[in-house]
Amino acid sequence: MFIIFIQVGLTMRGRIVRTSVSLPSDLVKALDRFVDSIKSDRSKVVQQAIRNFLSIPHKEGDMVSGSLMIVYSHDEHGLEEKLTDVQHRFSNIIISNLHIHLDEHKCMLTIFVKGRFKDVYNLMKSIIGRRGVLMLRESLVKL
C-alpha cells in the first residue's frame, strides 16, 4: 500500500488541498512508469485522471459534446443509407460527421455531437444494433 500526498498551496485557480489516497503497490508502480514516460509528476497525472473521470456524463440530462466512432461493413447492403437516415432523425444534436474507408470492406463514420446525454444515448442505441455495425465507441465529455 502506498499513500499519495498533494501539497497545500495557493494557485491562480484557488487553493490546493493536501489529501492522501491509498493505492495498491502494483497500481503505484504502473502510475510511476507512466509518469516517468511522459516526464510529468504524480500530482498532475492524478489531477488529470480525476478531471477526466468527473467529465464522464452520468445523468440523462447532462449536456455533452464529443464523438461517436462507428466501424461498419461496407458490404452490408443498405447500411449506409440507414445510417444516413438515423443521422437525419438526430440532426438536432449532430454537429458534423466524417466518413473514411479503412479498407476494401470496412468504413469508419465519426459523428460529432452536442446535446443532452439522453439524446446522444438514443442515437447510439439506434446505430449499435444494426446488422453490419462492427463497433461503436463513444468519447463524450460533460459540458
JOUR-V975497 format. One record per pair of residues at least 6 apart in sequence whose C-alpha atoms are under 6 Angstrom apart, sorted by the first residue. I is the first residue (numbers start at 1). J is the second residue. D is the distance in Angstrom with one decimal. If there is no record, write none. Layout:
i=(I;I)
j=(J;J)
d=(D;D)
This chain:
i=(1;1;1;2;2;2;3;3;3;4;4;5;5;6;6;7;8;8;8;9;9;10;35;55;55;56;56;57;60;60;61;62;62;63;63;63;63;63;64;64;64;64;64;64;64;65;65;65;65;66;66;66;66;67;67;67;67;67;68;68;68;68;69;69;69;69;70;70;70;70;71;71;71;71;72;72;72;72;72;73;73;73;74;74;76;93;93;93;94;94;95;95;96;97;97;97;98;98;99;99;100;100;101)
j=(23;24;25;22;23;25;20;21;22;20;21;19;20;18;19;18;16;17;18;15;16;16;41;141;142;141;142;142;117;118;116;116;117;115;116;117;142;143;114;115;116;117;141;142;143;113;114;140;141;112;113;139;140;111;112;113;138;139;110;111;137;138;109;110;136;137;108;109;135;136;107;108;134;135;106;107;132;133;134;105;106;132;105;106;132;113;114;115;112;113;112;113;112;110;111;112;109;110;108;109;107;108;107)
d=(5.6;4.8;5.1;5.6;5.4;6.0;5.9;5.3;4.7;5.2;5.4;5.7;4.9;4.6;5.6;4.9;5.0;4.8;4.9;6.0;5.1;6.0;5.7;5.1;4.9;5.5;5.8;5.2;5.2;4.5;5.5;5.6;5.5;5.4;4.5;5.9;5.8;5.4;5.6;5.5;6.0;5.9;5.4;4.5;5.3;5.5;4.2;5.6;5.6;5.7;5.5;5.6;4.4;5.5;4.4;5.9;5.9;5.3;5.5;5.1;5.8;4.5;5.9;4.4;5.6;5.2;5.5;5.1;5.6;4.5;5.7;4.5;5.5;5.1;5.7;5.5;5.6;4.3;5.0;5.8;4.7;5.1;5.2;5.2;5.5;5.4;5.2;5.2;5.9;4.5;5.5;5.4;5.2;5.4;4.3;5.8;5.7;5.1;5.8;4.5;5.8;5.3;4.5)
